[in-house]
Amino acid sequence: MPLHLPFQRRGHTAVTHAALALLALLPGAMRSAEPAAATPGAPFVIGNSVIRVLPPTRPDRQYELIIGLPASFKSKPAEKYPVVFVTDGYWDFTTVLATVGNMVYGKNVPEMIVVGLAYAGDNLDFERLRQDDLTPMTEIGVPTNPVNGHAAQFLEMIEKTAIPLLERDYRADPEHRYLMGCSRGGQFALFTLFTKPDLFQGYVADSASIPVLWQFEGAFAASGRTVKARVFMSTAENEWEGYRQNILAFYDRISKRSYFKGGLKFHLTENVRHAGGKPECYTQGLLYVCEPIAPETGVAGGYMTDPQNRPHYQINFWTVGAVSPAALKSHEDYLANAVATKKIYHAASTPPEVSERYSTAALFSSDPGEAENFAQADPAVRSGLLRYEVITVPGGPAVRPK
Protein backbone atom coordinates (compact mmCIF):
# COMPACT_ATOMS: atom_id res chain seq x y z
CA MET A 1 0.00 0.00 0.00
CA PRO A 2 1.20 3.60 -0.57
CA LEU A 3 1.92 5.78 2.43
CA HIS A 4 -1.05 7.93 3.49
CA LEU A 5 -0.45 10.82 5.86
CA PRO A 6 -3.60 12.19 7.54
CA PHE A 7 -3.13 15.92 8.03
CA GLN A 8 -5.31 18.23 10.10
CA ARG A 9 -6.51 21.15 8.04
CA ARG A 10 -7.42 24.73 8.75
CA GLY A 11 -9.63 25.88 5.93
CA HIS A 12 -7.87 24.35 2.93
CA THR A 13 -4.27 24.59 4.16
CA ALA A 14 -2.35 21.58 5.45
CA VAL A 15 -0.57 22.63 8.62
CA THR A 16 1.90 19.78 9.02
CA HIS A 17 5.53 20.75 8.33
CA ALA A 18 6.31 17.48 6.58
CA ALA A 19 3.36 18.02 4.24
CA LEU A 20 4.61 21.43 3.17
CA ALA A 21 8.10 20.12 2.54
CA LEU A 22 6.89 17.13 0.57
CA LEU A 23 4.39 19.09 -1.51
CA ALA A 24 7.08 21.52 -2.56
CA LEU A 25 10.11 19.32 -2.87
CA LEU A 26 9.57 15.64 -3.50
CA PRO A 27 10.05 14.37 -7.03
CA GLY A 28 7.23 12.01 -7.89
CA ALA A 29 5.01 13.15 -5.03
CA MET A 30 1.30 13.17 -5.80
CA ARG A 31 0.16 16.76 -5.42
CA SER A 32 -3.53 17.36 -4.94
CA ALA A 33 -5.13 20.75 -5.62
CA GLU A 34 -8.36 20.08 -3.78
CA PRO A 35 -11.40 22.28 -4.43
CA ALA A 36 -13.07 24.15 -1.59
CA ALA A 37 -15.65 21.39 -1.18
CA ALA A 38 -13.06 18.65 -0.65
CA THR A 39 -13.77 16.11 2.09
CA PRO A 40 -12.19 17.36 5.34
CA GLY A 41 -9.32 15.22 6.56
CA ALA A 42 -8.61 13.54 3.23
CA PRO A 43 -5.15 11.94 3.42
CA PHE A 44 -2.17 13.10 1.40
CA VAL A 45 -0.58 10.24 -0.51
CA ILE A 46 3.17 10.15 -1.03
CA GLY A 47 3.82 8.91 -4.53
CA ASN A 48 6.40 6.18 -5.16
CA SER A 49 5.99 4.92 -1.62
CA VAL A 50 4.94 1.61 -0.15
CA ILE A 51 4.50 0.12 3.32
CA ARG A 52 5.68 -3.46 3.77
CA VAL A 53 4.72 -5.35 6.91
CA LEU A 54 7.44 -7.86 7.72
CA PRO A 55 6.93 -11.48 8.80
CA PRO A 56 6.75 -11.75 12.60
CA THR A 57 10.12 -12.01 14.30
CA ARG A 58 8.91 -11.36 17.86
CA PRO A 59 5.69 -12.40 19.59
CA ASP A 60 5.00 -8.96 21.08
CA ARG A 61 5.33 -6.72 18.01
CA GLN A 62 5.48 -6.66 14.24
CA TYR A 63 7.80 -4.51 12.19
CA GLU A 64 7.08 -2.65 8.99
CA LEU A 65 9.15 -0.78 6.44
CA ILE A 66 8.05 2.58 5.06
CA ILE A 67 9.75 2.63 1.67
CA GLY A 68 10.26 5.64 -0.59
CA LEU A 69 11.29 4.61 -4.10
CA PRO A 70 13.28 6.70 -6.60
CA ALA A 71 11.39 8.54 -9.32
CA SER A 72 13.05 6.35 -11.98
CA PHE A 73 12.28 3.05 -10.23
CA LYS A 74 9.66 1.90 -12.76
CA SER A 75 11.37 3.30 -15.85
CA LYS A 76 14.74 1.65 -15.05
CA PRO A 77 13.86 -1.95 -14.19
CA ALA A 78 17.50 -3.11 -14.26
CA GLU A 79 18.82 -0.33 -12.00
CA LYS A 80 20.06 -1.01 -8.49
CA TYR A 81 19.77 1.83 -6.00
CA PRO A 82 21.61 2.85 -2.84
CA VAL A 83 19.42 2.51 0.23
CA VAL A 84 19.35 4.61 3.39
CA PHE A 85 17.69 3.27 6.53
CA VAL A 86 16.42 5.66 9.18
CA THR A 87 15.35 4.56 12.64
CA ASP A 88 12.09 5.92 14.07
CA GLY A 89 10.53 5.89 10.62
CA TYR A 90 7.10 6.83 12.05
CA TRP A 91 8.68 10.21 12.88
CA ASP A 92 11.61 10.71 10.51
CA PHE A 93 10.76 9.01 7.22
CA THR A 94 9.23 12.15 5.68
CA THR A 95 12.16 14.29 6.83
CA VAL A 96 14.72 11.99 5.21
CA LEU A 97 12.63 11.47 2.08
CA ALA A 98 12.35 15.24 1.56
CA THR A 99 16.06 15.66 2.29
CA VAL A 100 17.03 13.02 -0.25
CA GLY A 101 14.66 14.54 -2.82
CA ASN A 102 16.33 17.92 -2.47
CA MET A 103 19.81 16.43 -2.69
CA VAL A 104 18.98 14.31 -5.72
CA TYR A 105 17.77 17.48 -7.44
CA GLY A 106 21.07 19.18 -6.60
CA LYS A 107 23.06 16.13 -7.77
CA ASN A 108 24.64 15.79 -4.35
CA VAL A 109 23.50 12.18 -4.06
CA PRO A 110 22.23 9.67 -6.61
CA GLU A 111 18.64 8.49 -6.57
CA MET A 112 18.17 6.41 -3.44
CA ILE A 113 15.67 4.18 -1.70
CA VAL A 114 14.64 5.62 1.67
CA VAL A 115 13.50 3.12 4.30
CA GLY A 116 11.86 4.10 7.57
CA LEU A 117 12.10 1.38 10.23
CA ALA A 118 8.71 1.27 11.94
CA TYR A 119 6.05 -0.84 13.65
CA ALA A 120 2.82 -2.25 12.24
CA GLY A 121 -0.39 -1.50 14.13
CA ASP A 122 -2.44 1.37 15.52
CA ASN A 123 -2.18 3.38 18.74
CA LEU A 124 1.30 2.08 19.49
CA ASP A 125 3.59 3.33 22.22
CA PHE A 126 6.52 4.24 19.98
CA GLU A 127 8.63 5.49 22.88
CA ARG A 128 8.42 2.18 24.74
CA LEU A 129 9.01 0.10 21.61
CA ARG A 130 11.99 2.11 20.43
CA GLN A 131 13.64 2.06 23.84
CA ASP A 132 13.44 -1.70 23.75
CA ASP A 133 14.75 -2.04 20.20
CA LEU A 134 17.34 0.71 19.88
CA THR A 135 19.42 0.31 23.02
CA PRO A 136 21.79 -2.59 23.79
CA MET A 137 21.43 -2.48 27.59
CA THR A 138 18.56 -2.86 30.05
CA GLU A 139 18.10 0.16 32.27
CA ILE A 140 18.14 -0.60 35.99
CA GLY A 141 15.77 0.89 38.53
CA VAL A 142 13.33 2.38 36.02
CA PRO A 143 9.99 0.68 36.78
CA THR A 144 8.09 2.80 34.26
CA ASN A 145 10.29 1.51 31.45
CA PRO A 146 11.14 -2.08 32.33
CA VAL A 147 11.90 -3.44 28.86
CA ASN A 148 14.83 -2.48 26.70
CA GLY A 149 18.19 -3.80 25.70
CA HIS A 150 17.24 -5.73 22.55
CA ALA A 151 19.27 -3.80 19.98
CA ALA A 152 21.03 -7.01 18.91
CA GLN A 153 17.70 -8.66 18.08
CA PHE A 154 16.51 -5.56 16.22
CA LEU A 155 19.71 -5.49 14.20
CA GLU A 156 19.28 -9.18 13.38
CA MET A 157 15.80 -8.42 12.04
CA ILE A 158 17.24 -5.71 9.79
CA GLU A 159 20.07 -7.92 8.56
CA LYS A 160 18.13 -11.14 7.99
CA THR A 161 14.64 -9.92 7.12
CA ALA A 162 14.53 -6.28 6.00
CA ILE A 163 17.68 -6.14 3.88
CA PRO A 164 16.97 -9.37 1.91
CA LEU A 165 13.43 -8.15 1.16
CA LEU A 166 14.70 -4.80 -0.14
CA GLU A 167 17.35 -6.43 -2.29
CA ARG A 168 14.90 -8.98 -3.68
CA ASP A 169 11.84 -6.79 -4.30
CA TYR A 170 13.22 -3.27 -4.70
CA ARG A 171 16.70 -3.73 -6.17
CA ALA A 172 18.54 -2.26 -3.19
CA ASP A 173 22.28 -2.18 -3.89
CA PRO A 174 24.18 -4.24 -1.27
CA GLU A 175 27.32 -2.21 -1.98
CA HIS A 176 25.75 1.12 -1.01
CA ARG A 177 23.76 0.79 2.18
CA TYR A 178 23.52 3.49 4.88
CA LEU A 179 22.06 3.74 8.40
CA MET A 180 21.07 6.89 10.25
CA GLY A 181 19.23 7.83 13.39
CA CYS A 182 18.86 10.41 16.14
CA SER A 183 19.03 10.07 19.93
CA ARG A 184 18.48 6.37 20.67
CA GLY A 185 18.45 5.96 16.89
CA GLY A 186 21.94 7.48 16.76
CA GLN A 187 22.90 5.17 19.60
CA PHE A 188 21.67 2.23 17.56
CA ALA A 189 23.64 3.39 14.50
CA LEU A 190 26.84 3.46 16.57
CA PHE A 191 26.01 0.12 18.23
CA THR A 192 25.65 -1.35 14.73
CA LEU A 193 28.95 0.23 13.73
CA PHE A 194 30.80 -1.52 16.57
CA THR A 195 29.05 -4.88 16.23
CA LYS A 196 28.41 -5.16 12.45
CA PRO A 197 30.80 -2.60 10.94
CA ASP A 198 30.58 -4.03 7.42
CA LEU A 199 26.79 -4.25 7.22
CA PHE A 200 26.54 -0.63 6.07
CA GLN A 201 28.86 1.58 4.06
CA GLY A 202 27.92 4.70 6.02
CA TYR A 203 26.66 5.54 9.51
CA VAL A 204 25.01 8.83 10.56
CA ALA A 205 24.45 9.33 14.29
CA ASP A 206 22.79 12.56 15.41
CA SER A 207 22.74 13.40 19.13
CA ALA A 208 23.37 9.79 20.05
CA SER A 209 22.74 8.60 23.59
CA ILE A 210 26.29 7.61 24.52
CA PRO A 211 26.45 6.10 28.06
CA VAL A 212 25.73 2.48 27.00
CA LEU A 213 28.24 2.51 24.13
CA TRP A 214 31.63 2.87 25.81
CA GLN A 215 32.23 -0.84 26.38
CA PHE A 216 31.12 -1.82 22.86
CA GLU A 217 33.56 0.69 21.42
CA GLY A 218 36.30 -0.50 23.75
CA ALA A 219 35.76 -4.12 22.75
CA PHE A 220 35.83 -3.20 19.08
CA ALA A 221 39.06 -1.22 19.50
CA ALA A 222 40.65 -4.19 21.27
CA SER A 223 39.58 -6.61 18.54
CA GLY A 224 41.95 -5.19 15.94
CA ARG A 225 39.16 -4.87 13.38
CA THR A 226 38.80 -1.83 11.12
CA VAL A 227 35.90 0.31 9.90
CA LYS A 228 35.76 0.71 6.14
CA ALA A 229 32.53 2.72 6.27
CA ARG A 230 32.26 6.49 6.51
CA VAL A 231 31.00 7.64 9.90
CA PHE A 232 29.30 10.96 10.69
CA MET A 233 28.43 12.17 14.18
CA SER A 234 26.70 15.36 15.28
CA THR A 235 25.13 17.02 18.27
CA ALA A 236 23.00 20.06 18.93
CA GLU A 237 24.71 23.12 20.38
CA ASN A 238 22.02 23.52 23.05
CA GLU A 239 21.67 19.88 24.08
CA TRP A 240 21.41 18.99 27.76
CA GLU A 241 24.87 19.79 29.06
CA GLY A 242 25.86 16.34 30.34
CA TYR A 243 24.35 14.66 27.29
CA ARG A 244 26.32 16.86 24.89
CA GLN A 245 29.55 16.48 26.86
CA ASN A 246 29.22 12.70 26.66
CA ILE A 247 28.96 12.93 22.88
CA LEU A 248 32.00 15.21 22.67
CA ALA A 249 34.04 12.96 24.95
CA PHE A 250 33.07 9.88 22.96
CA TYR A 251 33.98 11.52 19.66
CA ASP A 252 37.29 12.68 21.12
CA ARG A 253 38.04 9.08 22.07
CA ILE A 254 37.13 7.46 18.77
CA SER A 255 38.76 10.21 16.67
CA LYS A 256 42.10 9.11 18.13
CA ARG A 257 41.57 5.47 17.17
CA SER A 258 43.39 4.02 14.20
CA TYR A 259 40.60 1.67 13.12
CA PHE A 260 38.71 4.25 11.00
CA LYS A 261 39.71 3.62 7.38
CA GLY A 262 36.68 5.06 5.58
CA GLY A 263 36.58 8.40 7.36
CA LEU A 264 35.10 10.07 10.45
CA LYS A 265 33.50 13.51 10.67
CA PHE A 266 31.80 15.55 13.40
CA HIS A 267 29.25 18.36 13.05
CA LEU A 268 27.81 20.80 15.61
CA THR A 269 24.30 22.03 14.79
CA GLU A 270 23.99 25.57 16.07
CA ASN A 271 21.14 27.12 18.09
CA VAL A 272 18.96 24.01 18.48
CA ARG A 273 18.22 21.55 21.25
CA HIS A 274 17.78 17.79 21.20
CA ALA A 275 16.21 16.48 17.96
CA GLY A 276 16.02 19.98 16.49
CA GLY A 277 19.10 19.40 14.38
CA LYS A 278 17.88 16.29 12.57
CA PRO A 279 17.23 17.91 9.16
CA GLU A 280 20.66 19.56 9.13
CA CYS A 281 22.42 16.47 10.44
CA TYR A 282 20.74 14.17 7.95
CA THR A 283 21.68 16.52 5.11
CA GLN A 284 25.31 16.90 6.15
CA GLY A 285 25.57 13.26 7.11
CA LEU A 286 24.29 12.03 3.76
CA LEU A 287 26.64 14.41 1.97
CA TYR A 288 29.55 12.90 3.84
CA VAL A 289 28.75 9.20 3.71
CA CYS A 290 27.61 9.37 0.06
CA GLU A 291 30.47 11.51 -1.18
CA PRO A 292 32.19 8.57 -2.96
CA ILE A 293 29.05 8.05 -5.11
CA ALA A 294 28.00 11.70 -5.49
CA PRO A 295 26.99 12.50 -9.10
CA GLU A 296 28.67 15.91 -8.78
CA THR A 297 30.72 17.76 -6.16
CA GLY A 298 31.71 21.36 -5.64
CA VAL A 299 29.95 24.41 -7.06
CA ALA A 300 27.10 23.64 -9.46
CA GLY A 301 27.54 24.57 -13.10
CA GLY A 302 25.06 25.44 -15.81
CA TYR A 303 22.41 27.84 -14.56
CA MET A 304 23.72 31.43 -14.19
CA THR A 305 27.23 30.18 -14.90
CA ASP A 306 29.51 31.72 -17.50
CA PRO A 307 31.86 29.25 -19.24
CA GLN A 308 34.34 32.11 -19.68
CA ASN A 309 34.15 33.03 -15.99
CA ARG A 310 33.44 36.70 -16.73
CA PRO A 311 31.95 39.11 -14.18
CA HIS A 312 28.18 39.10 -13.79
CA TYR A 313 26.07 42.26 -14.02
CA GLN A 314 22.42 42.75 -13.08
CA ILE A 315 20.55 45.71 -14.59
CA ASN A 316 17.33 46.74 -12.87
CA PHE A 317 14.80 49.10 -14.53
CA TRP A 318 11.76 50.90 -13.09
CA THR A 319 9.26 53.42 -14.40
CA VAL A 320 9.24 57.14 -13.73
CA GLY A 321 5.59 58.17 -13.36
CA ALA A 322 2.98 57.01 -15.85
CA VAL A 323 4.41 55.28 -18.92
CA SER A 324 2.48 54.43 -22.06
CA PRO A 325 2.11 50.80 -23.11
CA ALA A 326 3.89 51.63 -26.36
CA ALA A 327 6.94 52.88 -24.51
CA LEU A 328 7.08 49.79 -22.33
CA LYS A 329 6.71 47.61 -25.39
CA SER A 330 9.75 49.25 -26.97
CA HIS A 331 11.70 48.49 -23.81
CA GLU A 332 10.59 44.86 -23.71
CA ASP A 333 11.28 44.46 -27.43
CA TYR A 334 14.77 45.78 -26.77
CA LEU A 335 15.32 43.20 -24.04
CA ALA A 336 13.82 40.38 -26.13
CA ASN A 337 16.13 41.17 -29.04
CA ALA A 338 19.12 41.27 -26.67
CA VAL A 339 18.25 37.81 -25.35
CA ALA A 340 17.79 36.48 -28.89
CA THR A 341 21.18 37.85 -29.98
CA LYS A 342 22.82 36.68 -26.72
CA LYS A 343 23.88 40.15 -25.61
CA ILE A 344 22.23 39.29 -22.32
CA TYR A 345 21.35 35.87 -20.94
CA HIS A 346 18.19 36.69 -19.03
CA ALA A 347 15.40 39.30 -18.93
CA ALA A 348 12.08 39.58 -17.08
CA SER A 349 9.39 42.20 -16.41
CA THR A 350 6.31 42.61 -14.24
CA PRO A 351 2.98 41.93 -16.01
CA PRO A 352 1.00 44.81 -17.60
CA GLU A 353 -1.71 44.88 -14.91
CA VAL A 354 0.82 45.88 -12.23
CA SER A 355 0.80 49.64 -11.63
CA GLU A 356 4.50 49.96 -10.85
CA ARG A 357 6.44 48.36 -13.67
CA TYR A 358 9.82 46.75 -13.06
CA SER A 359 12.13 44.80 -15.31
CA THR A 360 15.56 43.28 -15.09
CA ALA A 361 18.34 42.03 -17.36
CA ALA A 362 21.48 40.04 -16.67
CA LEU A 363 24.69 39.62 -18.62
CA PHE A 364 28.26 38.44 -18.33
CA SER A 365 31.00 40.73 -19.61
CA SER A 366 34.72 41.29 -19.23
CA ASP A 367 34.08 44.98 -20.03
CA PRO A 368 32.93 46.86 -16.89
CA GLY A 369 31.21 49.48 -19.05
CA GLU A 370 29.15 47.08 -21.18
CA ALA A 371 26.23 46.82 -18.77
CA GLU A 372 26.09 50.60 -18.38
CA ASN A 373 26.17 51.10 -22.15
CA PHE A 374 23.47 48.47 -22.63
CA ALA A 375 21.14 50.23 -20.19
CA GLN A 376 21.73 53.67 -21.67
CA ALA A 377 20.99 52.40 -25.19
CA ASP A 378 17.50 51.28 -24.13
CA PRO A 379 14.96 53.53 -25.95
CA ALA A 380 12.81 53.94 -22.83
CA VAL A 381 15.88 54.98 -20.81
CA ARG A 382 16.99 57.45 -23.49
CA SER A 383 13.54 59.06 -23.47
CA GLY A 384 13.61 59.40 -19.68
CA LEU A 385 10.71 57.00 -19.03
CA LEU A 386 12.80 54.41 -17.21
CA ARG A 387 15.48 54.64 -14.57
CA TYR A 388 18.04 51.95 -14.00
CA GLU A 389 20.83 50.70 -11.77
CA VAL A 390 23.69 48.34 -12.53
CA ILE A 391 24.61 45.81 -9.86
CA THR A 392 28.00 44.12 -10.05
CA VAL A 393 27.64 40.59 -8.69
CA PRO A 394 30.97 39.42 -7.26
CA GLY A 395 32.33 36.02 -8.17
CA GLY A 396 34.52 33.64 -6.25
CA PRO A 397 33.85 31.33 -3.31
CA ALA A 398 30.56 31.60 -1.46
CA VAL A 399 30.67 33.79 1.64
CA ARG A 400 28.16 34.48 4.38
CA PRO A 401 26.73 38.01 4.27
CA LYS A 402 27.66 40.00 7.38
Secondary structure as GFF3:
##gff-version 3
##sequence-region A 1 402
A	DSSP	beta_strand	3	5	.	.	.	ID=ss1
A	DSSP	beta_strand	9	10	.	.	.	ID=ss2
A	DSSP	beta_strand	13	14	.	.	.	ID=ss3
A	DSSP	alpha_helix	17	25	.	.	.	ID=ss4
A	DSSP	beta_strand	44	46	.	.	.	ID=ss5
A	DSSP	beta_strand	49	53	.	.	.	ID=ss6
A	DSSP	beta_strand	63	68	.	.	.	ID=ss7
A	DSSP	beta_strand	81	86	.	.	.	ID=ss8
A	DSSP	alpha_helix	89	105	.	.	.	ID=ss9
A	DSSP	beta_strand	113	119	.	.	.	ID=ss10
A	DSSP	alpha_helix	126	134	.	.	.	ID=ss11
A	DSSP	alpha_helix	151	157	.	.	.	ID=ss12
A	DSSP	pi_helix	158	162	.	.	.	ID=ss13
A	DSSP	alpha_helix	163	169	.	.	.	ID=ss14
A	DSSP	beta_strand	172	182	.	.	.	ID=ss15
A	DSSP	alpha_helix	184	195	.	.	.	ID=ss16
A	DSSP	beta_strand	202	206	.	.	.	ID=ss17
A	DSSP	alpha_helix	214	223	.	.	.	ID=ss18
A	DSSP	beta_strand	230	236	.	.	.	ID=ss19
A	DSSP	alpha_helix	241	255	.	.	.	ID=ss20
A	DSSP	beta_strand	264	269	.	.	.	ID=ss21
A	DSSP	alpha_helix	278	289	.	.	.	ID=ss22
A	DSSP	three_ten_helix	291	293	.	.	.	ID=ss23
A	DSSP	beta_strand	312	319	.	.	.	ID=ss24
A	DSSP	alpha_helix	325	340	.	.	.	ID=ss25
A	DSSP	beta_strand	346	349	.	.	.	ID=ss26
A	DSSP	beta_strand	358	364	.	.	.	ID=ss27
A	DSSP	alpha_helix	370	376	.	.	.	ID=ss28
A	DSSP	alpha_helix	379	382	.	.	.	ID=ss29
A	DSSP	beta_strand	386	393	.	.	.	ID=ss30
###
